[in-house]
Amino acid sequence: MVVFLKGAQEDTLILLGTNPQMGGYAVAVYNKYAFVAAYDSIKVANYSDPSNPYSIITYPGNLLRDIEIKDSLAYYVGDSLYIRDILNPLESQQIASCGNWNHSSFRVHLFDTLALVIHSTAPLISLLEVIGISDPTDPQILSTNYPSGDGAWGRMDVWKKDNHVFWVDYAIDIETWKEAGQITVLDITDPTEPIAIVVDTCLPSVPAAIWIEDNYAYVALNDYYADYGGLIVMDISDPYNIDSIGFFAISEARVYNVFIKDNFAYVPAEWDGIYVLDISDPTDPTLVTYHDIPDTPNDFFVDEPYVLVAGHNSLFVFEASFLKAGDLNSDGIVNSSDIVHLINYLFKNGPEPSDPNAADVNSDCQINSADVVYLIDYLFRGGPRPQYGCVS
């Protein structure tokens, strides 16, 4: 059985719906609800119909700029860290708060029993709070940490890997008076007393965000202050010997954030658009797709096959064709059931794939046994990621 497909790769990121009342700085997702940190509130939208992400409720707040969700709890930051039970968004209750910082927080990241919060103490000064969340109803500040660099608002971020925290910020080179980025590595074995073990001025520009996946740190660089913007990849397998191994340039734009899922990096660039990069080879990030939007993009969340973008003025819901590849039964994941589905279709008169383009995983314009082998190699032998449809 052979099926020929044409033109499947023309559109890789398709805008399905927008909500102009849902603009904000950050977005997180729980059970087809989008939660947007929008400075004076958390705005909630239902996007079960992605063409119509409609607003359902807002929660009050102050200076809110970031949000993450763990289990059925939302952690969001502004003048404090707030924790809210969102199991039922319409009957949501705040269960705790922690800190009183007077100025805005702009980063929160959750790791097991810890929350890492970057907040400002003055218009241009920021620091790191390590907060214990083993009991979400009683969060505790375990330590307050000051940057080794200049610590300006919005130009720093942190990520935890094992017993180390990698903290990116920037410093002024006193000889050239140019701004350069740096990474400080904290040993956080005892979160009440983090110890700085490395300060490495290895970043060629001002960092705005960091995300660590496996042994690689992906750092968003902002060329608003220096002529070297984009996404840089650092090998951090040895914290004492951090090396730059890959780079994707995004010039003349403020790259504010990065979101990593599977083999893709999602990068919003102010005054420019949204970039999706293939990072299956960290030494060579390559462009998958680019999309300009009539807004300033701030943050991503990926709920396959949907990509949600928090713009300054609107929430955008895209469908990403490259995230549908291999998902033959449209259950949102690629696993052995998709192999079974394809075998049944090809050899046992089973039902057709719900999206034929998703079944042509080797992009040879046919659906046949070669696609079965390709999926098996991907899932069980470390083979390349499935492709979406015909490229011939």
Beta strands, then each sheet from edge to edge (+ up, - down):
strand 1: 13-19
strand 2: 26-30
strand 3: 33-37
strand 4: 39-46
strand 5: 54-64
strand 6: 66-70
strand 7: 73-77
strand 8: 81-85
strand 9: 93-98
strand 10: 105-111
strand 11: 114-122
strand 12: 125-132
strand 13: 140-145
strand 14: 157-161
strand 15: 164-172
strand 16: 179-187
strand 17: 195-203
strand 18: 206-213
strand 19: 216-222
strand 20: 230-235
strand 21: 243-249
strand 22: 254-255
strand 23: 259-261
strand 24: 264-270
strand 25: 273-278
strand 26: 286-291
strand 27: 297-303
strand 28: 306-311
strand 29: 315-320
sheet 1: 1+ 29- 28+ 27-
sheet 2: 2+ 3- 4+ 5-
sheet 3: 6+ 7- 8+ 9-
sheet 4: 10+ 11- 12+ 13-
sheet 5: 14+ 15- 16+ 17-
sheet 6: 18+ 19- 20+ 21-
sheet 7: 22+ 24- 23+
sheet 8: 22+ 24- 25+ 26-
end
